[in-house]
Amino acid sequence: NGEGASLTNIFSTMFSVETCDGKKKFKQTWTKNMLEATTPRIIEVDDDKGSTKITFMPDYQRLDTKLDDGNYAKIVKRVYDIAGCNPQLKIFLNGQRIQIKSFKDYVAMYTDKFEYDENENWQIGVAPSEDGFAHISYVNSTETVQGGTHIYYIWYQIADKLRTYIKKKHKIDVKPTEIQQHMRIFINATIVRPRYDSQTKENLITEVKEYKTSWEATDKFIAAIIKSDIIQSILD
């Protein structure tokens, strides 16, 4: 959408758009970094389903890169990310459908030791971490590499309840930030009209009160985390 489509077009040797609203189908192709374009073609169709198809060939020379193993791996990961965040969609890679039935299955691709909870708009996984706090998080299927308000929203709820448990059970007052260092959190969140600090959408700045969706760390979920290796790691 918007700048993303235009920039992809500009940095491609070929960029083609096909879109259909169920009654009419539109097709147009640009070449030479969007300098040349075919005449738009619009035809009448009888199709119950609308669709959009984008086909493009990156201009590797202008991008000063090539489709090497590293760049290919990034694309493959992105396709798996989309499949993990949207299990209701059929996602294909090189003609083969990616079989991920839920975000829980996606988390299991990273680790086999984690606790999981979800509601309609939030899917949360919590695993032990030996290397400090880490997160793998998505907002509306976009990976928030840097993090954002949703990270604090989730980990603080968990850390606060774990802190209460540790203080009552072990008579030790541990700071939430110290508990945080022993967690690896996986988040797939749906947030209404999210805002970011840049066009790359790596850091969410939407305030919690503006999410229009929510998640709460239930006693059942906290009890499961308490039984995991996280508590012993904190105590050690």
N, C-alpha and C positions, 0 to 999 in steps of 0.2 A: 504493500500500500504506500501511496505518497512518495516520499523521497526514496524509500527503499527500492521501489520498482524503477523509478527514473534513474537512479544511480547504477542499478544492475544493468539497465539498458545501455547507459553511456559507456560502461566498462565491458561491453559484450560485442563480439563481432556479428552476432545474430540474436535477436530477441523477439519472440513471437507470443502474442496473446490471443487466446480463444476463450470466449465467455458466453454463457447462455442463460437466459432467464426462464426458459421453458417454452417461450413463444418465438423468440428471435435469437439467432446466434451471430456473434460478432467475431471477426478474425482480422488481425493486422500484424505485419512483420516489419521490424526495423533491422537495418544492417549498418555496418561501418560506424559503430559507436553512436547510434541513434541519428546519424546524419541523413540516412536515406530510409524511406518508408514506402511500403506498398499502399495501394488504395484500400481503405477499409472495406471489408466484405461483410454484408449483413444479409442473412437469409432467414426465411420463415421456417420454423421447425415445430414439430408436435412432440414435445418431450416433457414428461411430468417432473423431471428433476433438473434443476439448474446446475451449472458446473463452471469451473474456471480452470484453464490449463495454461501454464507458463512454460515455455521452452527457450533456453538460452545457451549460448556458447561463450564462456568468459574470454576476454581478450587478455591472454596471459602475458603478452609483450607489454601492454600498457600497465598491467598490474605488477609487472616486474617479478613474476613468479611462474610456477608451473604446477601441474597436478602431480606433485610428488607424493611419496608415501605419507608424509605428515599431513598435507592438506587433504588427501583422500581420507585419512583416518578422522579428521575433523568433520568431514561431511557424513561419514558413516555414524559417528557418535551423535551428530545432530539428528539424524533420521531415527536412531534408537531413542533419543530424548523425546522426540515428538510422539513416538509409539508408546513410550512409558507414561507420558502425561495425558495421552488421549487413547486409552484402550478401546473406546467405542468406535474409533476410526480404523479403517483397514490401511495399514502403512506398508509399502513395498520398497525393497532395496534391490536393484538389479533384477527385477521380476519376481523376487521371492518375498512372500509376506512375512513380516516380523511378528512372531507370536509372543506378545506380551499382553496378558489378560488383565493386569492391574498395575497400579503404581507400586504395589507391594512386590510384584514380580520384578519390577525395574530395580528396586532397592536391593533385592536378593542377588542381582548381578554384581553388586559391589561387595556385599558381605553376607554371611549366613548367620551372623549374630546381631540381631536387632529386634526392637519392639515396634509395633505398628498400631496406628490408630487413624481413623478417617471419618469424615462426614461428607456431605454432598459437595462442599467447596474446598475442603482441605484434606490432604493426605500427608501424614507425618510418620517418619521413621526415625528412631533414635538408636544409635549403636555406640559401643565403647570406643574411645580414641586414646591411643598411646602417644600421639604426637601433637597434643593440644587441640583446641576447638577447630572444627571443620564443618562446612556445610555444602550440600549439593542441593540447590534450590531453584525453583521455577515459579514464575508468576504468569499465568495465562500462557503457559508453554514456552515462555522466554526464560532462558537461564540467567539468573542474577548472580553472576560470577563474584562481584564485589560484596553483595549482600543487600542490606537495607532494613527498613523498619519491621518487615515481616520476620526476619531472623530473630531480632530482639523479642518480638511479640511471642514467638514460640519458645525459645530457649529460656526466657525469664520465667514463664509460667512453670516450666518443668523444674528449673533450678530452685525456684522459690519453694515448691512443695517438697523437693528432696532435702532442702536445707532444714525445713521444719521437721521432717522425719529424722534426720541425722541428729539434730539438736535434742529431740525427745528421746531417741533410742540410744544414742552414743554419748550424749552430753557434750557435744562438740559444736561450736558455732562456726560454720563454714560459710564464707562469703559466696554469693551466687556466681560471681566471676571465677572463683576457684572451682566450683562445680562444673561450670561451663567448659573448662579446659579438658574435661574427661569425656566430652560428648562429641559425637559426629551426628549431625542432623540432616535428614532428607525432607524436603518440603516441596509439595506440589499444590500451589494455592490459586484459587480463582478470586480475583479482586476486581471490583467494578472501576473502570476508567483509571488504571494505575498510572502514577506519575514517576518519572525517573530523573536523575540529575544530568542525563546526556542522551543523545540519540541512540547510543549503543545499548541502552536499557539494561545496564549491568548492576545498577544500584537503585533500589526502590526508595522513594522519598515520601510516598503517600502516608499520611497519618493514619493510625489504627482506626480512629473514629470515622474515617472516610472509606473504609474497606467495603462496607455494605455486606460483608460476609464475616464469619467468625469461627473460632475453634477454641475449645476449652480442654485443658489437661484433666481428664477424669481421674477419679480415685483408682479405678481399675487399671488405667494406663500407667499411672505412677507406681502402683503395686507391682506391675510387670517389670518396670525399670528397676525398682528396688531389688528384685530377685536377680537382676542381671549382674554382670561384672563391674558395672559402673560404680556402685556404692563402695565395693571393696577397694577399687582403684582410688577413689576419693579418700577413703580412710587411710590407705597406705601412704 
